[in-house]
Amino acid sequence: MELGAFDSSRDLDAAKRVWKEVGWVRSIGEAGWLADFLDGSDCMVARVDGEAECVVVCANGSIRYEEFPDNATDLSMCAVTAVTTSHVARRLGAARRLTALSLAEQAQSGAEVARLGMFDQGFYDTVGFGTGNYVNRFMFDPSQLKVTHPFRAPKRLTKDDWSLMRGAMIARKRGHGSCVVLPEGFSKGEIQHMESPFGLGYFDGSGGELTHFIWGEAEAENGPYSVEWIAYQTTDQLFELLGLIRSLGDQVYSVHMQEPAELQFQDLIDKPFRNERSRRGSKFETYQSVFATEQLRILNLQSCIEKTRLQIEDIRFNLVLDDPVRDFVSDDHNWQGISGDYIVTLGESSLAESGNSPNLPTLSASVGAFSRMWFGIRDASSLALTDTLDAPIDLLEDLDRGIRLPTANSGWEF
Ligand SMILES: CC(C)(COP(=O)(O)OP(=O)(O)OC[C@H]1O[C@@H](n2cnc3c(N)ncnc32)[C@H](O)[C@@H]1OP(=O)(O)O)[C@@H](O)C(=O)NCCC(=O)NCCS
């Protein structure tokens, strides 16, 4: 097996075949958008007998670490947007080795954090990822949205407006955990591959820019509709979009959407239990599902800790960090994961230095578990119960009290 950079003239047709085999497109002809999707991203392939049979794609972007709205830092993020192995190359270790190699390349190019949407729990833990927080997804009847906010007639958006929508996503209101995916090709490809899209938005920018919009799939006349992208710069704009979604309720019986970060969405649904029970099993059922579907990991510990500003008294400890990715990165890379012994200070000015002090308590953790704690996914005491993280009780309690972050919400799925 040969691992290397994707070469469009040599590998594009094989990559389309992989997309077809994993079921991400129904035919190779339908994968025309793949060239756009890959444009501007870093793509690695594993070739077997000269043919690309495993494809891993990373896009550069940023992820926000935010204790309070006035205390936010944007970290450089590698978004792992695709990991795919064809039917003829499964279980050869291609996906794991290629993902590890991609992480090494991204870390060497300056990415501080990596993030992805997982197909299931477990696989990406082996290259150092830890599970993110629960995400609430709602299937609701738009006519039962308790939103009285006025809305204006929107403008129609089409696939040709991908660049305007990308711009609005980048300029949107953002909080802790929110992501931006930068390559234009990513947005263009994602938008092109939708089958029955609908898009509605408002151009309220001072120069007429698109400020708030929804974009998604309209499956059939009466739905379900799914809102895949939503962006707004103010909560007023969010409520205008919700009022607009409500107005579709004369025709559409169900809409699928992720809970916006600033709301407890159930507050806005009339009689959620009556609706859920009476429509159970129907095409237009309404429900709420809660799963953690995203994972993240630190790629550059020193840099992530240095950019962490917590308004607490300093917490100092030894950190013994274990990074399983080292088993899958070849020796010729400078970055071999972030296993090691560190002295960490968390506070208004934070620091991670190599070393070990006999006078400090010690936290031992996998990089996935430590990333979860640092990002505020779960507190240290909770992670000590279910993940690979251990420390004396006093240190666990200090960390529980010290790291109190809002619920992370990526707001841009990949
Ligand atoms: C997921 C996928 C990329 C794996 O490809 P692959 O090249 O066969 O994977 P690898 O050979 O590197 O690794 C397979 C190993 O992971 C293990 N694994 C798979 N799913 C796992 C899970 N949820 N938890 C733990 N281990 C898991 C397998 O048991 C196997 O273990 P082994 O090495 O001990 O035999 C491939 O199945 C695929 O393309 N699936 C469809 C597309 C998809 O869902 N991609 C992921 C998008 S997030």
PDBQT file of the ligand as one rigid body, heavy atoms in Angstrom, charges set to zero:
ROOT
HETATM    1  C1  LIG A 501     -14.895   3.587   8.489  1.00  0.00    +0.000 C 
HETATM    2  C2  LIG A 501     -13.973   3.144   7.385  1.00  0.00    +0.000 C 
HETATM    3  C3  LIG A 501     -13.313   4.369   6.773  1.00  0.00    +0.000 C 
HETATM    4  C4  LIG A 501     -12.877   2.240   7.960  1.00  0.00    +0.000 C 
HETATM    5  O1  LIG A 501     -11.997   1.927   6.916  1.00  0.00    +0.000 OA
HETATM    6  P1  LIG A 501     -10.865   0.796   7.015  1.00  0.00    +0.000 P 
HETATM    7  O2  LIG A 501      -9.765   1.197   6.076  1.00  0.00    +0.000 OA
HETATM    8  O3  LIG A 501     -11.448  -0.535   6.831  1.00  0.00    +0.000 OA
HETATM    9  O4  LIG A 501     -10.363   0.955   8.524  1.00  0.00    +0.000 OA
HETATM   10  P2  LIG A 501      -9.000   0.418   9.146  1.00  0.00    +0.000 P 
HETATM   11  O5  LIG A 501      -8.570  -0.847   8.441  1.00  0.00    +0.000 OA
HETATM   12  O6  LIG A 501      -8.007   1.500   9.251  1.00  0.00    +0.000 OA
HETATM   13  O7  LIG A 501      -9.465   0.095  10.598  1.00  0.00    +0.000 OA
HETATM   14  C5  LIG A 501     -10.372  -0.931  10.833  1.00  0.00    +0.000 C 
HETATM   15  C6  LIG A 501     -10.321  -1.249  12.307  1.00  0.00    +0.000 C 
HETATM   16  O8  LIG A 501     -11.175  -0.318  13.005  1.00  0.00    +0.000 OA
HETATM   17  C7  LIG A 501     -12.056  -1.060  13.798  1.00  0.00    +0.000 C 
HETATM   18  N1  LIG A 501     -13.296  -0.321  13.984  1.00  0.00    +0.000 N 
HETATM   19  C8  LIG A 501     -14.253  -0.062  13.081  1.00  0.00    +0.000 A 
HETATM   20  N2  LIG A 501     -15.257   0.591  13.664  1.00  0.00    +0.000 NA
HETATM   21  C9  LIG A 501     -14.926   0.744  14.958  1.00  0.00    +0.000 A 
HETATM   22  C10 LIG A 501     -15.547   1.325  16.077  1.00  0.00    +0.000 A 
HETATM   23  N3  LIG A 501     -16.728   1.929  15.991  1.00  0.00    +0.000 N 
HETATM   24  N4  LIG A 501     -14.904   1.281  17.260  1.00  0.00    +0.000 NA
HETATM   25  C11 LIG A 501     -13.699   0.701  17.378  1.00  0.00    +0.000 A 
HETATM   26  N5  LIG A 501     -13.052   0.133  16.357  1.00  0.00    +0.000 NA
HETATM   27  C12 LIG A 501     -13.666   0.152  15.163  1.00  0.00    +0.000 A 
HETATM   28  C13 LIG A 501     -12.258  -2.344  13.044  1.00  0.00    +0.000 C 
HETATM   29  O9  LIG A 501     -12.742  -3.360  13.898  1.00  0.00    +0.000 OA
HETATM   30  C14 LIG A 501     -10.839  -2.652  12.586  1.00  0.00    +0.000 C 
HETATM   31  O10 LIG A 501     -10.108  -3.167  13.666  1.00  0.00    +0.000 OA
HETATM   32  P3  LIG A 501      -8.814  -4.130  13.460  1.00  0.00    +0.000 P 
HETATM   33  O11 LIG A 501      -7.758  -3.244  12.842  1.00  0.00    +0.000 OA
HETATM   34  O12 LIG A 501      -8.472  -4.545  14.838  1.00  0.00    +0.000 OA
HETATM   35  O13 LIG A 501      -9.263  -5.206  12.536  1.00  0.00    +0.000 OA
HETATM   36  C15 LIG A 501     -14.731   2.345   6.297  1.00  0.00    +0.000 C 
HETATM   37  O14 LIG A 501     -15.467   1.316   6.929  1.00  0.00    +0.000 OA
HETATM   38  C16 LIG A 501     -15.691   3.196   5.486  1.00  0.00    +0.000 C 
HETATM   39  O15 LIG A 501     -15.289   3.801   4.485  1.00  0.00    +0.000 OA
HETATM   40  N6  LIG A 501     -16.979   3.274   5.878  1.00  0.00    +0.000 N 
HETATM   41  C17 LIG A 501     -18.009   4.011   5.145  1.00  0.00    +0.000 C 
HETATM   42  C18 LIG A 501     -17.762   5.514   5.131  1.00  0.00    +0.000 C 
HETATM   43  C19 LIG A 501     -17.720   6.116   6.508  1.00  0.00    +0.000 C 
HETATM   44  O16 LIG A 501     -18.629   5.943   7.307  1.00  0.00    +0.000 OA
HETATM   45  N7  LIG A 501     -16.625   6.822   6.802  1.00  0.00    +0.000 N 
HETATM   46  C20 LIG A 501     -16.412   7.470   8.061  1.00  0.00    +0.000 C 
HETATM   47  C21 LIG A 501     -16.936   8.861   8.002  1.00  0.00    +0.000 C 
HETATM   48  S1  LIG A 501     -16.842   9.636   9.602  1.00  0.00    +0.000 SA
ENDROOT
TORSDOF 0
